[in-house]
């Protein structure tokens, strides 16, 4: 996966113990002037936005708030999703003395709205390990093949060759 590259993949599906329906995930390699202390800049997030099924995986990467959190911005409704926690970030607004809305700082949702997944590179191969514990709002959209059109895709690469001992939660990203 090239610097500043991204790939949309289907993890799981028929023949995988990860589930019968594939989960659509975007893997990103973030570099340049953005803060990327871990994983060689690799991040993985459910490709379809939790809010309305938008093409989150195609969104711009931005740094948000005082801590410069790394977020992906949904192209449909400008929702900002933290690439490390899956929390939604927004600028809180308040009325000033004359009734205008003015920003008062950044606030997060306090819980994950979008699933983010573990990703690592081993010997040049990129591996995704799904984080599936608990429930998350993006789960409803994560398997929806109709949303692939919003991502600009007819199909995505699949993890046809997972390692048997980790097939339930891990898939190889081929061709990147």
Secondary structure, 3 states (H helix, E strand, C coil): CCCCCEEEEEEECCCCCCCCCEEEEEEEECCCCCCCCCHHHEEEEECCCCCCCCCHHHCEEEEECCCCEEEEECCCCCCEEECCCCEEEEEEEEECCCCCEEEEEEEEEEEECCCEEEEEEECCEEEEECCCCCCCHHHHCCCCHHHHCCCCCCCCEECCCCCHHHCCCEEEECCC
